[in-house]
């Protein structure tokens, strides 16, 4: 499986990091080794001093496809979950300043915690999904899919031009504003609506 991530997909997050607003989805990948499942703790790496949480909704692909038209995109996922795109912000800033690729800041081991998934059938409107991330019981990030620059169908249509989607692939759909640092001892919880799907600690 592969992890396809979409960056800069909420305007408020673009503004908080002072990035340029994209005309197409910004895409990067994480390897399978980035996945952190079943509430396993995130072990703070020694190569960074500024790991940031980026909570987001995650689509689980349920069948193979490429060059998928937007109108058919809904056929390629039937579950949505909550995940974290951990980012070593200090490494990312260093790489971006030099015009270098920044995979080491995004794709390191354990950088993609993923929680439980819920069926799409339980979500009456995919364009109006509330979700949030809490750190130590305090809400840090709140989002709603109505605020996406590129909705789920647009994302699937775009990425499937470049990467064949296969069953089990994960698409991280972008993070809202409120990203910030984590430290050992923090507890992160991810919710869709009031349903908690992700719960783990930083060690």
C-alpha positions as CSV (number, residue, x, y, z in Angstrom):
1,X,0.0,0.0,0.0
2,X,1.0,3.6,-0.4
3,X,0.1,6.8,1.4
4,X,-0.8,9.7,-0.8
5,X,-0.9,13.1,1.0
6,X,-2.5,16.4,-0.1
7,X,-0.9,19.6,1.2
8,X,-2.2,23.1,1.3
9,X,-5.9,22.1,1.0
10,X,-7.4,24.5,3.6
11,X,-7.0,28.3,3.1
12,X,-6.5,29.1,6.8
13,X,-3.6,26.6,7.0
14,X,-2.0,28.0,3.9
15,X,-2.2,31.4,5.5
16,X,-0.8,30.3,8.8
17,X,2.3,28.9,7.1
18,X,2.5,31.8,4.6
19,X,2.4,29.4,1.6
20,X,1.2,30.2,-1.9
21,X,-2.3,29.0,-2.7
22,X,-2.1,26.1,-5.2
23,X,-4.0,25.8,-8.5
24,X,-3.8,22.0,-8.4
25,X,-3.6,19.7,-5.4
26,X,-0.1,19.5,-3.8
27,X,0.8,15.9,-3.6
28,X,3.5,14.0,-1.7
29,X,3.9,10.4,-0.6
30,X,4.8,8.5,2.6
31,X,6.0,4.9,2.6
32,X,4.2,2.1,4.3
33,X,6.8,2.3,7.2
34,X,5.3,5.7,8.1
35,X,2.0,4.0,9.3
36,X,1.5,3.9,13.0
37,X,-1.6,1.8,13.8
38,X,-3.8,0.7,16.7
39,X,-2.9,3.4,19.2
40,X,0.8,2.6,19.2
41,X,2.8,5.4,20.7
42,X,4.7,7.9,18.5
43,X,8.4,7.8,19.5
44,X,9.8,11.3,19.2
45,X,12.8,11.1,16.8
46,X,16.3,12.4,17.6
47,X,16.7,14.1,14.3
48,X,14.2,16.9,14.9
49,X,13.4,19.3,17.7
50,X,10.1,20.6,16.2
51,X,7.6,17.9,15.2
52,X,4.2,19.3,14.3
53,X,0.8,17.6,14.3
54,X,-1.4,17.9,11.2
55,X,-4.7,16.2,11.8
56,X,-6.7,15.2,8.7
57,X,-9.4,13.0,7.2
58,X,-8.1,9.9,5.5
59,X,-9.8,8.0,2.6
60,X,-9.2,4.3,2.3
61,X,-9.2,3.1,-1.3
62,X,-11.3,0.0,-1.9
63,X,-10.4,-1.0,-5.5
64,X,-7.9,-0.5,-8.3
65,X,-8.2,2.4,-10.7
66,X,-6.4,5.0,-12.7
67,X,-7.5,8.1,-14.7
68,X,-10.6,8.1,-12.6
69,X,-13.2,10.7,-13.5
70,X,-14.5,12.9,-10.7
71,X,-18.1,11.7,-11.1
72,X,-17.0,8.1,-10.5
73,X,-14.5,8.9,-7.6
74,X,-17.0,7.9,-4.9
75,X,-16.9,4.3,-6.1
76,X,-13.2,4.0,-5.0
77,X,-13.6,4.6,-1.3
78,X,-16.2,3.5,1.2
79,X,-14.5,4.3,4.5
80,X,-13.1,7.5,6.0
81,X,-10.8,7.7,9.0
82,X,-8.7,10.2,11.0
83,X,-4.9,10.4,10.7
84,X,-2.0,12.6,11.6
85,X,0.6,13.8,9.1
86,X,3.5,14.4,11.5
87,X,6.0,16.9,10.1
88,X,9.5,17.7,11.2
89,X,9.0,21.4,10.7
90,X,12.7,22.3,11.3
91,X,13.9,19.8,8.6
92,X,11.2,20.9,6.2
93,X,12.2,24.5,6.6
94,X,15.8,23.7,6.0
95,X,15.0,21.7,2.8
96,X,12.6,24.3,1.4
97,X,15.1,27.0,2.0
98,X,17.6,25.2,-0.2
99,X,15.0,24.2,-2.8
100,X,15.4,20.5,-1.9
101,X,12.8,17.8,-1.7
102,X,11.5,17.5,1.9
103,X,10.5,13.8,2.2
104,X,12.7,13.4,5.2
105,X,10.5,15.8,7.1
106,X,7.3,14.1,6.2
107,X,7.9,10.4,5.4
108,X,9.9,9.2,8.4
109,X,9.1,6.1,10.4
110,X,5.8,6.5,12.3
111,X,4.9,9.8,10.7
112,X,1.4,8.7,9.7
113,X,-0.6,7.6,12.7
114,X,-4.0,6.2,11.6
115,X,-7.0,5.4,13.6
116,X,-10.3,3.6,13.0
117,X,-12.4,4.1,9.9
118,X,-16.1,4.6,9.6
119,X,-18.3,3.6,6.6
120,X,-19.2,6.4,4.2
121,X,-22.8,5.3,4.7
122,X,-22.7,6.8,8.2
123,X,-21.8,10.2,6.9
124,X,-24.9,11.8,5.2
125,X,-22.9,14.6,3.5
126,X,-19.3,14.2,2.5
127,X,-19.1,17.9,1.8
128,X,-20.1,18.7,5.4
129,X,-18.0,16.5,7.7
130,X,-16.8,18.0,11.0
131,X,-13.6,16.7,12.5
132,X,-11.1,17.8,15.1
133,X,-7.8,17.0,16.9
134,X,-7.4,17.3,20.6
135,X,-4.0,17.4,22.4
136,X,-4.2,16.7,26.1
137,X,-7.9,17.2,26.1
138,X,-7.7,20.6,24.4
139,X,-9.0,21.1,20.8
140,X,-6.1,22.2,18.7
141,X,-7.5,21.8,15.2
142,X,-11.0,21.9,13.8
143,X,-12.0,21.4,10.2
144,X,-15.0,20.8,8.0
145,X,-14.9,19.4,4.5
146,X,-16.9,22.3,3.2
147,X,-13.7,24.3,3.5
148,X,-11.6,22.0,1.3
149,X,-10.0,23.7,-1.7
150,X,-10.0,20.4,-3.5
151,X,-12.8,18.0,-2.5
152,X,-12.5,14.2,-2.4
153,X,-13.6,13.7,-6.0
154,X,-11.2,16.3,-7.3
155,X,-8.3,14.7,-5.3
156,X,-9.0,11.2,-6.6
157,X,-9.4,12.4,-10.2
158,X,-6.1,14.3,-10.0
159,X,-3.8,11.8,-8.1
160,X,-5.1,8.8,-10.2
161,X,-3.6,10.5,-13.3
162,X,-0.1,9.9,-11.8
163,X,-0.5,6.9,-9.5
164,X,-2.6,3.9,-10.0
165,X,-4.8,3.6,-6.9
166,X,-4.9,0.1,-5.3
167,X,-7.0,-1.4,-2.6
168,X,-5.7,-0.5,0.8
169,X,-4.0,2.8,-0.3
170,X,-4.6,5.7,2.0
171,X,-5.2,9.3,0.9
172,X,-4.6,12.0,3.6
173,X,-6.8,14.9,2.4
174,X,-5.1,17.9,4.0
175,X,-5.0,19.6,7.4
176,X,-6.9,22.7,8.7
177,X,-5.3,25.5,10.6
178,X,-4.0,25.1,14.1
179,X,-1.0,22.9,13.5
180,X,1.6,23.0,16.2
181,X,4.4,21.2,18.1
182,X,4.1,18.0,20.1
183,X,6.3,16.8,22.9
184,X,6.8,13.6,24.8
185,X,3.9,13.0,27.2
186,X,1.3,14.5,24.9
187,X,-1.9,12.6,24.2
188,X,-3.5,13.1,20.8
189,X,-7.1,12.2,20.0
190,X,-8.8,12.5,16.6
191,X,-12.6,12.8,16.1
192,X,-15.0,12.7,13.2
193,X,-18.1,14.5,14.7
194,X,-18.2,13.2,18.2
195,X,-16.8,9.8,17.4
196,X,-13.2,9.2,18.5
197,X,-11.2,7.3,15.9
198,X,-7.6,7.9,17.0
199,X,-6.0,7.9,20.4
200,X,-2.3,7.6,21.2
201,X,0.6,9.2,23.1
202,X,3.9,10.8,22.2
203,X,6.9,9.2,24.0
